[in-house]
Amino acid sequence: MRNLLPLIGSHPGGRSALTCRYRCGDACFQEIPNTSDNEYAGDIIAGALSRRSMMRAAAVVTVATAAGTAALAGPAAPVAEAAPLTGRPGSKPKPKPTAPGARGLRFAAVAPNKDDRVTIPDGYGQNVVIRWGEPILRGAPAFDPDKQSAKAQAGQFGYNNDFLSLLPLRGERGRQVLVANHEYTDEILMFRGYDPASPTREQVEIAWAAHGLSVVVVQEENRTGKLAPVNRHPLNRRLTATSEFRVTGPAAGSPLLRTSADRTGRKVLGTLNNCAGGTTPWGTTLHGEENFNQYFANGSSDTDKRYGIGTAATERKWERFDKRFDLAQEPNEAHRFGWVVELDPYDPDSTPRKRTALGRFKHEAAQPRLTADGRPVVYMGDDERFDYFYKFVSSKRMKKGDSRAAREHNLTLLDEGTLYVAKLTGDSPAAEFDGTGKLPSDGEFDGSGVWIPLATGTTSHVPGMTAEEVYVFTRLAGDKVGATKMDRPEDVEPSPRTGRVYVALTNNTDRGKAGKAGADEANPRNANKHGQILELAEHWDDPAGDGFAWRLFLVAGDPEDPSTYFSGFPKEKVSPISCPDNVAFDDHGNLWISTDGNQLGSHDGLFGVATLGERRGELKQFLTVPTGAETCGPVIQDRRVLVAVQHPGEVDGASVEKPASTWPDGPGRIVRPSVVAVWRKDGGDIGV
């Protein structure tokens, strides 16, 4: 029996109460916003689905075409074959692997631990790339935790880094552009003597400046994988809760988006709770506004309730200092958040845009790929218990090249197209799912599904809702069309090798409770505290198609738990994993998974898992993060792994005066969220 560390308590998802308080406004303790009664997908009458959809789902192939690889935003990768989704790997023994390990994962797995540091494999090195508060703009002062100011923070790296993107920088050897999200603030870990009942205006304005996005150029060190910020570079930039953003797309200008400060409905101040995101083939970054609901006080409407907005004061009390956070005074202000933001990191004078065509919900991420004819398809998860996952298919083709005309055209790609929501149909009877996670009689959790159209431009496909209502109240549109309730769909990532789409379903401890939806084939465990990863295959060259096939690729937890599943790979040879959150691919076709809220007693970490070949399902832990921290924003390059270490020290009872972590700078120094780079000491590629 493997000697796992003891469980860390019964708080939902393995998080501390402090995390729930500041990150999502205690969402797990609130009434679940989705009260719709969508039926179990396996019992849907096949005749209700279009013949065209079912035929497409059944005909899905899983060998990527050359046209598929041409859609990548970079050099074409070799086409790889994968086991067909119609197979039954659970019904027969998997061939014994003969290779020494999946290419890209040939490192000694890090053991589960509770060390207050970033633990990495033997033979690897690391450095802190940038910390909260480090100056990145001209004139910004060095960080001093006892002399913070809103003006200083607006020129310094923000707090609680999440999504990361590394982009090439032509003409500057050894340099790349790092883009980071700053999801939320932990005021009690930022300010000495912080009084949650009576925050000061200065503390609130510092928090506004610590939210948002950072763009900072980083310099590589030739002999190692180290990265360091290039302070005061012309591309360096901060976007905060008070920066100007444009609203674009079919809902721009809608009366639902107008306020007393913006009667056009086209200009918003700030972006909030940016979680994961995506990098586009045309060189921009996408940023998902997630738990925006927690910043708004005095919600009263049914739509506010569906988005989890409370009826009382907020935790941070921002409504005391700006009326836009008080919905009793500005009822439409919350409608201006919950979007996907597109940023051009190469143009420091550009105004970022909130893309209404992609719908409004708790966006965990937005990761695009291109179709064979050059149209972007963006996959998105709504991070809420029993909510949905979506895709957007653009009606425009991307233009190649860096000309001004091409860039201007490509900045319109996400404003026109069709927004869809997913409905999954299991291929086994509902009676076979008792909530224990037992495999059905056919040996696999799998089935088919349809993308249900919600709106195209100014045309609504949802009875009783206008197109503007669909975009602004996308969750209600999903309710009306009977989308499948999922276990917190978070990051969604298409494979650059096969075109398959992988959806991280983090957990849902409310599944199966009285009055709540029970287990189904895509979400087979009640009181699901460990989560799973869904694998979806649709026609690579037919993004407008509404059919797909799916199966569960990974069912997380202790490998000794019979309900876990690793695509048939021998479970005694994998690392334990709990609560998958952000995901990314390497060039070998391996999926890298960062976790949030580990329920197995270890700190959160980063894992790599093979999706192709005889070692499909081989999962190995690459690193763990310090006490109280979450692993975010993985970037996997040939010779470097980048992670965002978010909210270190976020443990119940912790404060500046009583820190729970001393990372990254040691005892006597304030704990600081930071970005970390990891590389092989011998200069070789990661995991080969």
C-alpha positions as CSV (number, residue, x, y, z in Angstrom):
1,M,0.0,0.0,0.0
2,R,1.4,3.4,-1.0
3,N,1.9,5.6,2.0
4,L,0.0,8.7,0.9
5,L,-0.1,11.8,3.0
6,P,-3.2,12.2,5.2
7,L,-6.2,13.9,3.8
8,I,-6.2,17.7,4.4
9,G,-9.8,18.1,5.5
10,S,-13.2,18.3,4.2
11,H,-13.3,21.8,2.7
12,P,-14.7,21.7,-0.8
13,G,-12.2,20.8,-3.4
14,G,-9.3,20.5,-0.9
15,R,-9.0,24.3,-0.8
16,S,-8.5,26.3,2.3
17,A,-11.4,28.5,3.5
18,L,-9.1,31.5,2.8
19,T,-8.9,30.5,-0.8
20,C,-12.6,30.2,-1.2
21,R,-13.1,33.5,0.5
22,Y,-10.9,35.6,-1.8
23,R,-10.7,33.6,-5.0
24,C,-14.4,32.9,-5.7
25,G,-16.4,34.5,-3.0
26,D,-17.2,31.2,-1.2
27,A,-18.9,29.8,-4.3
28,C,-19.0,26.3,-2.9
29,F,-21.0,27.5,0.1
30,Q,-23.6,29.3,-2.0
31,E,-26.7,27.9,-3.7
32,I,-25.7,26.3,-7.0
33,P,-26.7,28.8,-9.7
34,N,-27.8,26.2,-12.2
35,T,-31.3,25.0,-11.1
36,S,-32.4,23.8,-14.5
37,D,-33.7,20.2,-14.8
38,N,-31.8,19.1,-17.8
39,E,-32.2,15.3,-18.2
40,Y,-29.5,12.6,-18.2
41,A,-27.9,12.6,-21.5
42,G,-27.9,8.9,-22.0
43,D,-31.7,8.8,-21.9
44,I,-32.2,11.4,-24.7
45,I,-34.2,9.9,-27.6
46,A,-31.9,9.5,-30.5
47,G,-34.6,10.9,-32.8
48,A,-34.3,14.2,-31.0
49,L,-30.8,14.6,-32.5
50,S,-30.4,15.4,-36.1
51,R,-29.6,12.5,-38.4
52,R,-26.7,14.6,-39.7
53,S,-25.3,15.0,-36.2
54,M,-25.4,11.4,-35.3
55,M,-23.8,10.3,-38.5
56,R,-21.0,12.8,-38.0
57,A,-20.4,11.6,-34.4
58,A,-20.3,8.0,-35.5
59,A,-17.9,8.8,-38.3
60,V,-15.4,10.7,-36.3
61,V,-11.9,9.6,-37.2
62,T,-8.9,10.0,-35.0
63,V,-6.0,10.3,-37.4
64,A,-5.2,14.0,-37.9
65,T,-5.0,15.1,-41.5
66,A,-2.2,17.1,-43.1
67,A,-4.8,19.9,-43.3
68,G,-5.1,19.8,-39.5
69,T,-1.4,20.3,-38.9
70,A,-1.4,23.2,-41.3
71,A,-3.7,25.0,-38.8
72,L,-1.0,25.3,-36.2
73,A,0.5,28.6,-35.3
74,G,4.0,27.6,-36.0
75,P,6.0,24.9,-37.7
76,A,4.0,21.9,-38.7
77,A,4.2,19.0,-36.3
78,P,4.3,15.4,-37.6
79,V,0.9,13.8,-37.9
80,A,0.3,11.1,-35.2
81,E,-2.1,8.3,-35.0
82,A,-4.2,7.6,-32.0
83,A,-6.5,4.8,-30.8
84,P,-10.0,5.3,-32.2
85,L,-12.6,6.7,-29.8
86,T,-14.9,3.8,-30.7
87,G,-12.4,1.3,-29.1
88,R,-12.9,-0.4,-25.8
89,P,-9.5,-0.1,-24.0
90,G,-11.2,-0.9,-20.7
91,S,-12.4,-4.3,-21.9
92,K,-9.0,-6.0,-22.7
93,P,-5.5,-5.7,-21.3
94,K,-3.4,-3.0,-22.8
95,P,-0.2,-4.1,-24.5
96,K,2.8,-3.9,-22.2
97,P,4.8,-0.8,-23.0
98,T,8.2,-1.5,-24.5
99,A,9.7,2.0,-24.8
100,P,11.8,3.4,-21.8
101,G,9.1,6.0,-21.3
102,A,7.0,8.4,-23.2
103,R,9.2,10.9,-25.0
104,G,8.9,14.2,-23.2
105,L,8.2,12.4,-19.9
106,R,11.5,10.7,-19.2
107,F,12.2,12.2,-15.8
108,A,12.1,10.8,-12.3
109,A,8.6,11.5,-11.0
110,V,8.4,13.8,-8.0
111,A,6.8,12.1,-5.0
112,P,3.7,13.7,-3.3
113,N,4.9,16.0,-0.6
114,K,4.0,19.0,1.6
115,D,7.3,20.9,1.3
116,D,7.2,24.7,1.3
117,R,9.1,25.0,-2.0
118,V,8.9,24.2,-5.7
119,T,10.1,20.6,-5.8
120,I,11.4,19.4,-9.2
121,P,13.0,16.2,-10.6
122,D,16.6,15.3,-10.1
123,G,18.8,16.8,-12.7
124,Y,16.7,19.9,-13.2
125,G,17.2,23.5,-12.1
126,Q,14.8,26.4,-11.5
127,N,14.6,30.2,-11.0
128,V,12.0,32.7,-10.0
129,V,11.4,34.7,-13.1
130,I,9.3,37.5,-11.7
131,R,7.5,38.2,-8.4
132,W,4.5,40.2,-7.4
133,G,5.5,43.9,-7.1
134,E,8.6,43.8,-9.3
135,P,8.8,47.0,-11.4
136,I,8.2,46.5,-15.1
137,L,7.3,50.1,-16.2
138,R,9.5,53.1,-16.4
139,G,9.3,55.1,-13.2
140,A,7.9,52.3,-11.1
141,P,9.7,51.9,-7.7
142,A,11.2,48.8,-6.3
143,F,8.7,46.7,-4.3
144,D,8.4,47.6,-0.6
145,P,5.6,45.8,1.2
146,D,5.4,48.5,3.8
147,K,5.2,51.4,1.3
148,Q,2.7,50.1,-1.2
149,S,0.7,52.5,-3.3
150,A,-1.8,52.2,-6.1
151,K,0.5,54.3,-8.4
152,A,3.4,52.0,-7.7
153,Q,1.4,48.8,-8.2
154,A,0.1,50.1,-11.6
155,G,3.7,49.9,-12.8
156,Q,4.7,46.7,-11.1
157,F,3.9,43.0,-11.8
158,G,0.4,42.2,-10.5
159,Y,-0.8,39.7,-7.9
160,N,-1.8,36.1,-8.1
161,N,-0.4,35.2,-11.6
162,D,-2.4,32.6,-13.4
163,F,-2.4,32.1,-17.2
164,L,1.0,32.5,-18.9
165,S,1.9,32.9,-22.5
166,L,5.4,33.2,-24.0
167,L,5.5,34.8,-27.4
168,P,8.5,35.2,-29.8
169,L,10.2,38.6,-30.1
170,R,11.7,39.1,-33.5
171,G,14.9,41.1,-33.8
172,E,15.9,40.8,-30.1
173,R,18.0,37.7,-29.6
174,G,17.2,35.5,-26.6
175,R,14.1,37.5,-25.7
176,Q,10.4,36.6,-25.5
177,V,7.2,38.3,-24.5
178,L,5.7,37.0,-21.3
179,V,2.0,37.7,-20.8
180,A,0.4,36.9,-17.4
181,N,-3.1,37.1,-15.9
182,H,-3.6,38.4,-12.4
183,E,-6.7,36.7,-11.2
184,Y,-7.5,38.1,-7.7
185,T,-6.0,39.6,-4.6
186,D,-5.5,38.2,-1.1
187,E,-5.6,41.5,0.9
188,I,-5.0,39.7,4.2
189,L,-1.6,38.4,2.8
190,M,-0.8,41.8,1.2
191,F,-1.2,44.4,3.9
192,R,0.0,44.4,7.5
193,G,-2.9,44.9,10.0
194,Y,-5.5,44.5,7.3
195,D,-9.1,44.9,8.6
196,P,-11.5,43.0,6.3
197,A,-14.5,45.0,7.7
198,S,-12.9,48.4,7.0
199,P,-10.5,48.4,4.1
200,T,-9.0,51.8,3.3
201,R,-9.3,53.5,0.0
202,E,-5.6,53.1,-0.6
203,Q,-5.8,49.4,0.0
204,V,-8.7,49.1,-2.4
205,E,-7.0,51.1,-5.1
206,I,-3.8,49.0,-4.7
207,A,-6.0,45.8,-5.2
208,W,-7.6,47.4,-8.3
209,A,-4.0,47.9,-9.6
210,A,-2.9,44.4,-8.7
211,H,-5.7,42.8,-10.8
212,G,-5.6,42.5,-14.6
213,L,-2.8,41.6,-17.0
214,S,1.0,42.1,-17.3
215,V,3.1,42.2,-20.4
216,V,6.8,41.9,-19.8
217,V,9.8,41.1,-22.0
218,V,12.0,38.4,-20.6
219,Q,15.6,37.6,-21.4
220,E,17.0,34.0,-21.6
221,E,20.3,33.0,-20.1
222,N,22.3,31.1,-22.7
223,R,23.8,28.4,-20.4
224,T,20.6,27.6,-18.5
225,G,16.9,27.9,-18.9
226,K,16.7,30.9,-16.7
227,L,14.5,33.8,-17.6
228,A,14.7,37.4,-16.2
229,P,12.5,40.4,-16.8
230,V,13.7,43.2,-19.0
231,N,12.6,46.2,-16.9
232,R,11.2,49.2,-18.8
233,H,11.1,47.6,-22.2
234,P,8.8,49.5,-24.6
235,L,6.4,46.5,-24.8
236,N,6.1,46.2,-21.0
237,R,2.5,47.0,-20.0
238,R,0.0,46.8,-17.1
239,L,-3.7,46.5,-17.5
240,T,-5.7,46.9,-14.3
241,A,-9.2,47.1,-12.9
242,T,-9.4,50.7,-14.0
243,S,-7.8,50.5,-17.5
244,E,-10.0,51.1,-20.6
245,F,-11.3,48.1,-22.5
246,R,-13.5,48.1,-25.7
247,V,-16.6,46.0,-26.0
248,T,-16.9,44.5,-29.5
249,G,-19.0,41.9,-31.3
250,P,-22.8,41.5,-31.7
251,A,-23.7,42.6,-28.1
252,A,-21.6,45.8,-28.2
253,G,-23.8,48.8,-27.6
254,S,-26.7,46.7,-26.2
255,P,-28.9,48.4,-23.6
256,L,-28.0,45.5,-21.4
257,L,-24.4,46.8,-21.3
258,R,-25.1,50.5,-20.8
259,T,-24.4,52.3,-17.5
260,S,-24.5,55.9,-16.3
261,A,-20.8,56.2,-16.9
262,D,-20.9,54.6,-20.4
263,R,-24.2,55.3,-22.2
264,T,-22.7,53.7,-25.4
265,G,-22.3,50.2,-23.9
266,R,-19.0,50.0,-25.6
267,K,-16.3,51.1,-23.1
268,V,-15.6,49.3,-19.9
269,L,-13.1,50.1,-17.1
270,G,-11.1,47.1,-16.1
271,T,-10.9,43.4,-16.3
272,L,-11.5,41.2,-13.3
273,N,-10.6,37.7,-12.1
274,N,-8.7,36.7,-15.2
275,C,-8.1,32.9,-14.8
276,A,-6.7,30.9,-17.7
277,G,-6.6,31.9,-21.3
278,G,-5.2,31.1,-24.7
279,T,-2.7,32.2,-27.4
280,T,-4.0,32.8,-30.9
281,P,-2.3,31.8,-34.2
282,W,-2.3,35.4,-35.2
283,G,-0.2,36.5,-32.2
284,T,-2.7,37.8,-29.6
285,T,-3.6,36.4,-26.2
286,L,-7.0,35.6,-24.8
287,H,-8.0,36.0,-21.1
288,G,-11.0,34.6,-19.4
289,E,-12.9,36.6,-16.8
290,E,-14.0,34.0,-14.3
291,N,-15.4,34.6,-10.8
292,F,-16.4,38.2,-11.5
293,N,-19.6,37.8,-9.5
294,Q,-17.8,38.2,-6.2
295,Y,-16.9,41.8,-6.8
296,F,-20.5,43.1,-7.1
297,A,-22.8,43.8,-4.2
298,N,-26.6,44.0,-3.9
299,G,-27.7,41.8,-6.7
300,S,-31.4,41.4,-7.1
301,S,-32.4,40.0,-10.4
302,D,-32.9,36.3,-11.5
303,T,-30.0,36.8,-13.9
304,D,-27.8,38.0,-11.1
305,K,-28.7,34.9,-9.2
306,R,-27.9,32.6,-12.2
307,Y,-24.4,34.1,-12.2
308,G,-23.9,33.7,-8.5
309,I,-24.0,37.4,-7.6
310,G,-25.0,37.9,-4.0
311,T,-27.6,40.1,-2.5
312,A,-25.4,41.7,0.2
313,A,-22.1,43.4,0.6
314,T,-19.0,41.9,-0.9
315,E,-15.9,40.6,0.9
316,R,-13.6,43.4,-0.4
317,K,-16.2,46.2,0.1
318,W,-15.2,47.9,-3.2
319,E,-18.8,49.1,-3.6
320,R,-18.0,51.6,-0.8
321,F,-15.4,53.3,-3.0
322,D,-17.0,53.1,-6.5
323,K,-20.7,52.8,-7.2
324,R,-20.2,50.7,-10.2
325,F,-19.7,47.7,-7.9
326,D,-23.1,48.3,-6.3
327,L,-25.7,46.8,-8.5
328,A,-28.4,48.7,-6.6
329,Q,-27.0,51.8,-8.3
330,E,-25.5,50.3,-11.5
331,P,-27.5,47.1,-12.3
332,N,-25.8,46.6,-15.7
333,E,-22.2,46.9,-14.5
334,A,-21.9,43.2,-13.8
335,H,-23.0,42.5,-17.4
336,R,-19.8,44.1,-18.6
337,F,-17.7,41.3,-17.0
338,G,-17.5,37.6,-17.6
339,W,-16.2,37.9,-21.2
340,V,-13.1,36.7,-23.1
341,V,-10.6,39.6,-23.4
342,E,-8.3,39.8,-26.4
343,L,-4.9,41.6,-26.0
344,D,-2.3,42.5,-28.6
345,P,0.9,42.2,-26.6
346,Y,3.0,43.6,-29.5
347,D,1.1,46.9,-29.5
348,P,1.4,48.7,-26.2
349,D,-0.9,51.5,-27.3
350,S,-3.8,49.2,-28.3
351,T,-7.0,48.9,-26.4
352,P,-7.9,45.3,-25.3
353,R,-11.3,44.1,-26.5
354,K,-14.0,42.1,-24.7
355,R,-15.4,39.7,-27.3
356,T,-19.2,39.4,-26.8
357,A,-19.6,36.8,-29.6
358,L,-17.9,34.3,-27.3
359,G,-20.6,34.6,-24.7
360,R,-20.7,35.6,-21.0
361,F,-20.1,33.2,-18.2
362,K,-17.3,32.3,-15.8
363,H,-14.6,31.8,-18.5
364,E,-11.8,29.6,-17.2
365,A,-10.0,29.7,-20.6
366,A,-10.3,30.2,-24.3
367,Q,-8.0,28.2,-26.5
368,P,-8.3,28.5,-30.3
369,R,-7.2,26.4,-33.2
370,L,-7.6,26.9,-37.0
371,T,-9.7,24.8,-39.3
372,A,-8.3,23.6,-42.7
373,D,-9.8,26.7,-44.3
374,G,-8.3,29.0,-41.7
375,R,-11.2,29.8,-39.5
376,P,-10.6,30.0,-35.7
377,V,-12.5,27.6,-33.4
378,V,-12.4,28.6,-29.7
379,Y,-13.1,26.1,-26.9
380,M,-14.3,27.4,-23.5
381,G,-15.3,26.1,-20.1
382,D,-17.6,27.6,-17.6
383,D,-16.1,27.0,-14.2
384,E,-19.1,26.2,-12.1
385,R,-20.6,23.1,-10.6
386,F,-23.2,21.7,-13.1
387,D,-22.4,24.2,-15.8
388,Y,-21.4,23.8,-19.5
389,F,-18.7,23.9,-22.0
390,Y,-18.8,25.8,-25.3
391,K,-17.2,26.5,-28.6
392,F,-17.2,29.4,-31.0
393,V,-16.7,29.0,-34.8
394,S,-15.6,32.2,-36.6
395,S,-17.2,33.0,-40.0
396,K,-13.9,34.6,-41.1
397,R,-10.6,33.2,-42.2
398,M,-7.3,34.3,-40.7
399,K,-4.9,36.2,-43.0
400,K,-1.3,35.2,-42.9
401,G,1.6,37.6,-42.5
402,D,2.5,40.5,-40.3
403,S,1.3,43.3,-42.5
404,R,-0.9,46.0,-40.9
405,A,-3.8,45.0,-43.0
406,A,-3.5,41.3,-42.0
407,R,-3.2,42.2,-38.3
408,E,-6.2,44.6,-38.4
409,H,-8.3,41.9,-40.2
410,N,-7.3,39.2,-37.7
411,L,-8.4,41.4,-34.8
412,T,-12.0,41.0,-36.1
413,L,-12.0,37.2,-36.3
414,L,-13.7,36.7,-32.9
415,D,-16.5,39.2,-33.5
416,E,-18.4,37.2,-36.1
417,G,-19.5,33.5,-36.0
418,T,-21.6,31.0,-34.2
419,L,-21.6,30.2,-30.5
420,Y,-22.4,26.6,-29.4
421,V,-22.9,24.7,-26.2
422,A,-22.2,21.0,-25.8
423,K,-24.7,18.2,-25.1
424,L,-23.3,14.7,-24.4
425,T,-25.0,11.4,-24.9
426,G,-23.7,8.4,-23.1
427,D,-23.9,5.0,-25.0
428,S,-24.8,3.0,-21.8
429,P,-28.1,2.9,-19.9
430,A,-28.4,5.3,-17.0
431,A,-29.0,2.4,-14.6
432,E,-25.3,1.4,-15.0
433,F,-24.2,4.6,-13.2
434,D,-24.6,4.3,-9.5
435,G,-22.2,7.1,-8.6
436,T,-19.2,4.9,-7.6
437,G,-17.3,5.4,-10.9
438,K,-17.6,1.7,-11.9
439,L,-17.1,1.2,-15.6
440,P,-20.2,0.4,-17.5
441,S,-20.6,-3.0,-19.1
442,D,-19.0,-1.9,-22.4
443,G,-15.8,-1.2,-20.6
444,E,-15.5,2.6,-21.1
445,F,-17.1,5.9,-20.3
446,D,-17.9,7.2,-23.8
447,G,-20.5,8.3,-26.3
448,S,-21.5,10.9,-28.8
449,G,-22.6,14.5,-28.6
450,V,-23.9,17.5,-30.4
451,W,-22.9,21.2,-30.5
452,I,-26.1,23.1,-30.1
453,P,-26.1,26.5,-31.8
454,L,-27.0,29.4,-29.5
455,A,-26.5,32.5,-31.7
456,T,-25.0,33.6,-35.0
457,G,-24.4,37.3,-35.2
458,T,-27.7,39.0,-34.6
459,T,-29.7,35.8,-35.0
460,S,-30.7,33.9,-31.9
461,H,-31.2,30.1,-32.1
462,V,-32.7,29.9,-28.6
463,P,-36.5,30.3,-28.5
464,G,-37.7,33.2,-26.3
465,M,-34.3,34.9,-26.2
466,T,-32.9,37.6,-28.5
467,A,-29.3,37.3,-29.7
468,E,-28.2,40.1,-27.3
469,E,-29.8,38.1,-24.4
470,V,-28.0,34.9,-25.5
471,Y,-24.6,36.6,-25.4
472,V,-25.2,38.5,-22.1
473,F,-27.0,35.7,-20.4
474,T,-25.3,32.7,-22.0
475,R,-25.9,30.4,-19.0
476,L,-29.6,30.8,-19.4
477,A,-29.4,30.0,-23.1
478,G,-27.6,26.8,-22.2
479,D,-30.3,26.0,-19.7
480,K,-33.0,26.4,-22.3
481,V,-31.5,24.1,-24.9
482,G,-30.7,21.4,-22.4
483,A,-26.9,21.4,-22.3
484,T,-25.1,18.7,-20.3
485,K,-24.3,19.6,-16.7
486,M,-20.6,19.0,-16.1
487,D,-18.3,18.8,-13.1
488,R,-16.7,22.3,-13.3
489,P,-15.3,22.5,-16.9
490,E,-12.2,24.6,-16.6
491,D,-9.3,24.7,-19.1
492,V,-10.0,23.3,-22.6
493,E,-7.1,22.5,-24.9
494,P,-7.0,21.0,-28.5
495,S,-4.1,18.7,-29.3
496,P,-1.8,20.1,-32.0
497,R,-1.0,16.5,-33.0
498,T,-4.5,15.0,-33.4
499,G,-7.0,17.8,-33.1
500,R,-8.7,16.1,-30.2
501,V,-10.0,18.4,-27.5
502,Y,-9.2,17.8,-23.8
503,V,-11.5,19.3,-21.1
504,A,-10.4,19.5,-17.5
505,L,-13.3,18.8,-15.2
506,T,-11.9,19.8,-11.8
507,N,-14.4,18.3,-9.3
508,N,-18.0,18.6,-8.1
509,T,-18.6,17.4,-4.5
510,D,-22.3,18.3,-4.9
511,R,-23.0,15.8,-7.6
512,G,-25.5,13.2,-6.3
513,K,-26.7,15.3,-3.3
514,A,-30.4,15.5,-2.6
515,G,-32.0,17.7,-5.2
516,K,-28.9,17.8,-7.4
517,A,-28.0,16.0,-10.6
518,G,-26.6,12.5,-10.0
519,A,-23.9,10.6,-11.9
520,D,-24.0,10.1,-15.6
521,E,-21.5,8.6,-18.1
522,A,-19.5,11.8,-18.6
523,N,-19.5,12.6,-14.8
524,P,-19.6,9.1,-13.3
525,R,-18.9,9.7,-9.6
526,N,-21.1,11.3,-7.0
527,A,-19.4,13.6,-4.4
528,N,-16.7,13.9,-7.1
529,K,-13.7,15.4,-5.2
530,H,-10.9,14.4,-7.7
531,G,-12.2,15.3,-11.1
532,Q,-11.6,13.8,-14.6
533,I,-10.5,14.8,-18.1
534,L,-12.8,14.4,-21.1
535,E,-11.4,13.7,-24.6
536,L,-13.5,14.9,-27.5
537,A,-13.0,14.3,-31.3
538,E,-14.8,16.1,-34.0
539,H,-14.2,16.6,-37.7
540,W,-10.9,18.5,-38.0
541,D,-11.9,19.9,-41.4
542,D,-15.5,20.6,-40.6
543,P,-15.7,23.0,-37.6
544,A,-19.2,24.0,-38.4
545,G,-20.3,20.4,-37.8
546,D,-22.5,19.7,-34.8
547,G,-21.4,16.1,-34.1
548,F,-18.6,14.7,-32.0
549,A,-17.5,11.6,-30.2
550,W,-16.2,11.6,-26.6
551,R,-14.8,9.5,-23.8
552,L,-13.1,10.0,-20.5
553,F,-9.4,10.0,-20.9
554,L,-8.5,10.1,-17.2
555,V,-10.5,9.7,-14.0
556,A,-8.4,11.3,-11.3
557,G,-7.6,10.2,-7.8
558,D,-5.4,7.7,-6.0
559,P,-4.4,5.0,-8.5
560,E,-5.3,2.4,-5.8
561,D,-8.9,3.7,-5.9
562,P,-10.9,1.3,-8.2
563,S,-12.8,4.3,-9.6
564,T,-9.7,5.9,-11.2
565,Y,-8.7,5.3,-14.8
566,F,-5.6,6.2,-16.8
567,S,-6.6,5.1,-20.3
568,G,-5.7,1.6,-19.5
569,F,-2.1,2.3,-18.5
570,P,-1.0,0.1,-15.5
571,K,-2.1,2.1,-12.5
572,E,0.7,1.0,-10.3
573,K,3.1,3.0,-12.6
574,V,1.4,6.4,-12.5
575,S,1.5,9.3,-10.0
576,P,-1.6,10.1,-7.9
577,I,-3.4,13.2,-9.2
578,S,-6.4,15.2,-7.9
579,C,-8.4,18.2,-9.3
580,P,-7.1,18.9,-12.8
581,D,-7.3,22.5,-13.7
582,N,-5.1,24.1,-16.4
583,V,-3.8,22.0,-19.3
584,A,-1.2,22.5,-22.0
585,F,0.5,20.4,-24.7
586,D,4.2,19.8,-25.5
587,D,5.5,19.1,-29.0
588,H,5.5,15.3,-28.3
589,G,1.7,15.3,-27.9
590,N,1.8,14.9,-24.1
591,L,-0.8,16.7,-22.1
592,W,0.5,18.7,-19.1
593,I,-1.9,19.2,-16.2
594,S,-1.7,21.6,-13.3
595,T,-3.9,20.9,-10.2
596,D,-6.0,23.1,-7.9
597,G,-7.2,21.8,-4.5
598,N,-5.4,18.4,-4.3
599,Q,-7.6,16.1,-2.2
600,L,-4.9,13.5,-1.7
601,G,-2.9,15.2,1.1
602,S,-0.1,16.5,-1.1
603,H,0.6,20.0,-2.4
604,D,-0.7,20.8,-5.8
605,G,1.6,20.2,-8.8
606,L,2.2,19.8,-12.5
607,F,1.9,16.5,-14.3
608,G,2.6,15.2,-17.7
609,V,0.5,12.4,-19.4
610,A,1.0,10.6,-22.7
611,T,-2.0,10.8,-25.0
612,L,-0.5,8.8,-27.9
613,G,1.1,5.4,-28.5
614,E,1.7,2.4,-26.3
615,R,2.3,4.5,-23.2
616,R,-1.0,6.4,-23.5
617,G,-2.2,7.1,-20.0
618,E,1.3,7.2,-18.4
619,L,1.1,10.1,-16.0
620,K,4.1,11.5,-14.0
621,Q,4.4,14.3,-11.6
622,F,6.9,16.9,-12.7
623,L,6.8,19.4,-9.8
624,T,4.9,20.5,-6.6
625,V,4.4,24.0,-5.4
626,P,4.8,25.5,-1.9
627,T,2.4,25.5,1.0
628,G,-1.1,26.9,0.2
629,A,-0.2,27.5,-3.5
630,E,-1.9,26.4,-6.7
631,T,-0.1,25.5,-9.9
632,C,-1.2,27.7,-12.8
633,G,-0.5,28.7,-16.4
634,P,1.9,26.0,-17.6
635,V,3.9,26.7,-20.6
636,I,5.9,23.7,-22.0
637,Q,8.7,24.5,-24.3
638,D,11.4,22.1,-25.6
639,R,14.0,23.2,-23.0
640,R,11.9,25.0,-20.4
641,V,8.7,24.6,-18.3
642,L,7.1,27.7,-17.0
643,V,4.5,27.7,-14.1
644,A,2.7,30.4,-12.2
645,V,2.8,29.8,-8.5
646,Q,-0.4,31.3,-7.3
647,H,-1.5,32.3,-3.8
648,P,1.4,30.7,-1.8
649,G,0.7,30.8,1.9
650,E,-3.1,31.0,1.4
651,V,-3.9,28.9,4.4
652,D,-6.6,29.4,7.0
653,G,-5.4,31.7,9.8
654,A,-2.5,33.1,7.8
655,S,-1.7,36.8,7.5
656,V,1.2,39.1,6.8
657,E,2.0,38.9,10.5
658,K,1.5,35.1,10.7
659,P,2.7,33.7,7.3
660,A,2.0,30.0,6.5
661,S,4.7,30.0,3.8
662,T,8.2,31.7,3.5
663,W,8.3,31.2,-0.3
664,P,10.0,32.5,-2.4
665,D,12.4,34.7,-0.4
666,G,12.7,32.9,2.9
667,P,11.9,33.8,6.5
668,G,11.2,37.4,7.4
669,R,10.1,38.3,3.9
670,I,6.5,38.7,2.7
671,V,5.1,35.7,0.7
672,R,4.8,36.6,-3.0
673,P,3.0,34.9,-6.0
674,S,5.6,34.4,-8.7
675,V,6.5,32.8,-12.0
676,V,9.0,30.0,-12.0
677,A,11.1,28.5,-14.9
678,V,12.4,24.9,-14.7
679,W,15.0,23.4,-17.1
680,R,17.5,20.5,-17.4
681,K,20.8,21.3,-15.8
682,D,22.7,19.6,-18.7
683,G,20.9,21.9,-21.2
684,G,18.9,19.1,-22.9
685,D,15.3,19.0,-23.8
686,I,12.6,18.4,-21.2
687,G,11.9,14.7,-20.6
688,V,13.9,13.2,-23.4
